[in-house]
C-alpha cells in the first residue's frame, strides 16, 4: 500500500487556509527543539505506545527530517487503521528550503 504524500507548498497552503490538520513530528526531542513547524512531538519509537493520542478520524500529516522515518510511521499508522495519513515530502528540510529558512533543518 502506498503512502499518500503532501508537498510542503501544499501543506503551507492548507494551513494558511485553516484546514484541520494534525501535524506529528516523529523526530527525536533534540531535533524538534532545533526547529519545528508546530507539530506534536511523538518520536518514531514511541508511536506504537502513543497511538491513542491520535484521532483516526482526523487528517494527520507525519514529518521528520527528510521523509524516511515519517514514511515508515505513516505505513505503521495506515496498517493500524488510520486511513487519513499523509507523509510530508522532504520533511523539515524541504520546509526550511522552500517555505521558511528560519526553521532549523536538524
Backbone as CSV, one residue per row, in Angstrom:
resi,resn,N_x,N_y,N_z,CA_x,CA_y,CA_z,C_x,C_y,C_z
1,UNK,0.848,-1.172,0.000,0.000,0.000,0.000,0.900,1.243,0.000
2,UNK,0.633,2.155,-0.901,1.472,3.347,-0.962,0.947,4.412,-0.002
3,UNK,1.858,5.221,0.460,1.525,6.268,1.422,1.276,7.571,0.661
4,UNK,0.115,8.175,0.853,-0.129,9.471,0.217,0.843,10.511,0.779
5,UNK,1.290,11.397,-0.088,2.231,12.426,0.331,1.630,13.805,0.122
6,UNK,2.159,14.760,0.848,1.775,16.150,0.691,3.058,16.967,0.594
7,UNK,3.111,17.883,-0.366,4.295,18.722,-0.517,4.275,19.819,0.541
8,UNK,5.433,20.406,0.799,5.489,21.481,1.781,4.656,22.677,1.314
9,UNK,4.632,22.931,0.009,3.847,24.059,-0.515,2.355,23.816,-0.317
10,UNK,1.914,22.584,-0.559,0.501,22.254,-0.360,0.142,22.307,1.126
11,UNK,1.035,21.812,1.984,0.779,21.871,3.423,0.671,23.329,3.871
12,UNK,1.577,24.180,3.432,1.537,25.603,3.793,0.223,26.225,3.326
13,UNK,-0.196,25.906,2.104,-1.447,26.440,1.566,-2.625,26.002,2.429
14,UNK,-2.644,24.736,2.790,-3.758,24.206,3.588,-3.759,24.759,5.005
15,UNK,-2.578,24.921,5.602,-2.508,25.518,6.940,-2.981,26.973,6.894
16,UNK,-2.543,27.706,5.879,-2.958,29.106,5.731,-4.463,29.219,5.512
17,UNK,-5.044,28.200,4.870,-6.491,28.197,4.601,-7.296,27.782,5.834
18,UNK,-6.593,27.356,6.886,-7.272,26.963,8.111,-7.798,25.543,8.111
19,UNK,-7.293,24.716,7.195,-7.710,23.310,7.168,-7.343,22.632,8.486
20,UNK,-8.197,21.715,8.894,-7.969,20.995,10.139,-7.022,19.823,9.883
21,UNK,-5.755,20.034,10.198,-4.730,19.013,10.027,-4.006,18.806,11.345
22,UNK,-3.665,17.567,11.638,-2.875,17.260,12.817,-1.457,16.987,12.335
23,UNK,-0.507,17.787,12.814,0.898,17.600,12.448,1.587,16.781,13.527
24,UNK,2.290,15.734,13.099,3.008,14.881,14.038,4.474,14.813,13.619
25,UNK,5.343,15.292,14.502,6.787,15.286,14.287,7.335,13.998,14.911
26,UNK,7.900,13.113,14.077,8.377,11.819,14.586,9.896,11.811,14.810
27,UNK,10.507,13.002,14.808,11.939,13.098,15.086,12.180,12.976,16.592
28,UNK,13.433,13.061,16.970,13.808,12.995,18.379,13.665,14.393,19.014
29,UNK,13.546,14.463,20.346,13.354,15.757,21.013,14.396,16.819,20.658
30,UNK,15.677,16.438,20.560,16.705,17.441,20.232,16.514,17.988,18.820
31,UNK,16.000,17.177,17.903,15.736,17.648,16.544,14.546,18.605,16.553
32,UNK,13.513,18.233,17.288,12.295,19.045,17.387,12.608,20.420,17.972
33,UNK,13.445,20.448,19.018,13.752,21.727,19.658,14.624,22.607,18.767
34,UNK,15.356,22.006,17.825,16.199,22.782,16.916,15.378,23.500,15.855
35,UNK,14.184,23.013,15.592,13.316,23.642,14.598,12.124,22.767,14.301
36,UNK,10.930,23.355,14.388,9.736,22.576,14.069,8.676,23.490,13.473
37,UNK,7.621,22.882,12.953,6.561,23.653,12.291,5.244,23.556,13.073
38,UNK,5.383,23.285,14.357,4.198,23.289,15.208,3.566,21.939,15.448
39,UNK,4.212,20.893,14.986,3.638,19.568,15.172,3.817,19.031,16.572
40,UNK,2.980,18.083,16.933,3.108,17.380,18.198,4.282,16.413,18.086
41,UNK,5.177,16.443,19.050,6.344,15.561,19.034,5.964,14.193,19.578
42,UNK,6.033,13.195,18.699,5.908,11.793,19.114,7.022,11.054,18.371
43,UNK,8.193,10.887,19.002,9.297,10.214,18.315,8.886,8.859,17.750
44,UNK,9.493,8.508,16.632,9.124,7.292,15.913,9.004,6.081,16.833
45,UNK,9.952,5.890,17.732,9.943,4.733,18.607,8.806,4.721,19.617
46,UNK,8.166,5.877,19.818,7.071,5.966,20.782,5.689,5.853,20.141
47,UNK,5.647,5.854,18.814,4.350,5.834,18.119,3.455,4.668,18.557
48,UNK,3.956,3.416,18.594,3.049,2.321,18.978,2.398,2.527,20.347
49,UNK,3.157,3.046,21.310,2.636,3.234,22.669,1.762,4.478,22.795
50,UNK,1.872,5.406,21.836,1.163,6.682,21.960,0.109,6.898,20.867
51,UNK,-0.203,5.844,20.130,-1.197,5.970,19.056,-2.542,6.468,19.556
52,UNK,-2.861,6.176,20.818,-4.150,6.587,21.367,-4.265,8.108,21.488
53,UNK,-3.141,8.825,21.320,-3.166,10.288,21.338,-3.644,10.852,20.002
54,UNK,-3.728,9.988,18.998,-4.120,10.422,17.660,-5.554,10.000,17.362
55,UNK,-6.250,10.834,16.623,-7.635,10.576,16.243,-7.660,10.099,14.794
56,UNK,-8.065,8.850,14.583,-8.074,8.261,13.241,-9.047,8.963,12.306
57,UNK,-9.975,9.745,12.847,-10.928,10.461,12.006,-10.362,11.774,11.474
58,UNK,-9.235,12.217,12.017,-8.636,13.464,11.568,-7.556,13.195,10.529
59,UNK,-7.316,14.182,9.674,-6.245,14.080,8.702,-4.927,14.370,9.418
60,UNK,-3.995,13.433,9.317,-2.727,13.515,10.039,-1.583,13.643,9.038
61,UNK,-0.739,14.652,9.250,0.463,14.827,8.437,1.653,14.483,9.322
62,UNK,2.410,13.471,8.894,3.562,12.999,9.647,4.818,13.536,8.977
63,UNK,5.770,14.043,9.798,7.010,14.534,9.199,8.211,14.211,10.070
64,UNK,9.375,14.201,9.421,10.648,14.007,10.108,11.659,14.933,9.438
65,UNK,12.916,14.568,9.419,13.935,15.450,8.839,13.874,15.458,7.315
66,UNK,13.812,14.252,6.716,13.827,14.183,5.248,12.666,13.385,4.654
67,UNK,11.901,12.711,5.488,10.760,11.941,4.991,10.884,10.437,5.102
68,UNK,12.052,9.945,5.520,12.232,8.492,5.616,11.531,7.894,6.836
69,UNK,11.817,8.436,8.011,11.168,7.926,9.227,9.661,8.118,9.166
70,UNK,9.251,9.279,8.676,7.815,9.554,8.645,7.084,8.629,7.674
71,UNK,7.745,8.192,6.617,7.124,7.220,5.706,6.860,5.919,6.451
72,UNK,7.830,5.478,7.237,7.654,4.231,7.994,6.541,4.379,9.036
73,UNK,6.484,5.540,9.691,5.435,5.779,10.677,4.073,5.832,9.986
74,UNK,3.999,6.489,8.845,2.738,6.569,8.105,2.259,5.173,7.704
75,UNK,3.181,4.325,7.267,2.824,2.942,6.918,2.287,2.209,8.140
76,UNK,2.951,2.370,9.277,2.518,1.725,10.517,1.120,2.196,10.899
77,UNK,0.900,3.516,10.841,-0.416,4.053,11.194,-1.488,3.549,10.236
78,UNK,-1.151,3.517,8.957,-2.102,3.008,7.964,-2.456,1.557,8.270
79,UNK,-1.463,0.758,8.569,-1.687,-0.650,8.912,-2.491,-0.800,10.196
80,UNK,-2.484,0.244,11.040,-3.202,0.220,12.314,-4.596,0.840,12.212
81,UNK,-5.035,1.125,10.992,-6.396,1.609,10.802,-6.553,3.099,10.585
82,UNK,-5.447,3.820,10.507,-5.515,5.256,10.216,-5.499,5.418,8.698
83,UNK,-6.608,5.864,8.129,-6.649,5.956,6.662,-6.538,7.381,6.132
84,UNK,-6.294,8.339,7.029,-6.133,9.734,6.601,-4.755,10.251,6.985
85,UNK,-3.732,9.467,6.635,-2.355,9.821,6.983,-1.615,10.269,5.728
86,UNK,-0.933,11.401,5.841,-0.109,11.922,4.756,1.325,12.060,5.247
87,UNK,2.272,11.765,4.364,3.685,11.961,4.673,4.128,13.275,4.045
88,UNK,4.844,14.102,4.812,5.350,15.363,4.284,6.590,15.087,3.439
89,UNK,6.462,15.279,2.134,7.557,15.027,1.196,8.760,15.910,1.524
90,UNK,9.898,15.284,1.755,11.129,16.029,2.025,11.299,16.485,3.455
91,UNK,10.265,16.309,4.277,10.342,16.614,5.697,10.687,18.056,6.024
92,UNK,11.258,18.234,7.208,11.570,19.569,7.714,12.629,20.256,6.854
93,UNK,13.498,19.488,6.222,14.496,20.091,5.324,13.812,20.792,4.154
94,UNK,12.826,20.134,3.560,12.106,20.755,2.441,11.351,21.996,2.913
95,UNK,10.750,21.923,4.115,10.040,23.082,4.660,11.014,24.261,4.805
96,UNK,12.186,23.988,5.361,13.178,25.036,5.566,13.672,25.597,4.229
97,UNK,13.883,24.728,3.253,14.385,25.161,1.943,13.349,25.925,1.129
98,UNK,12.089,25.496,1.194,11.071,26.043,0.296,10.094,27.021,0.942
99,UNK,9.902,26.937,2.258,8.868,27.742,2.915,9.455,28.753,3.899
100,UNK,10.229,28.268,4.857,10.700,29.139,5.927,12.122,28.790,6.321
101,UNK,13.109,29.531,5.780,14.507,29.226,6.081,14.889,29.416,7.544
102,UNK,14.032,30.063,8.322,14.357,30.241,9.745,14.137,28.964,10.546
103,UNK,13.446,27.986,9.964,13.233,26.703,10.636,14.483,25.859,10.465
104,UNK,15.070,25.434,11.585,16.279,24.609,11.536,16.050,23.302,10.807
105,UNK,17.048,22.855,10.084,16.917,21.633,9.263,17.350,20.387,10.013
106,UNK,17.651,20.483,11.284,18.191,19.362,12.043,17.286,18.167,11.962
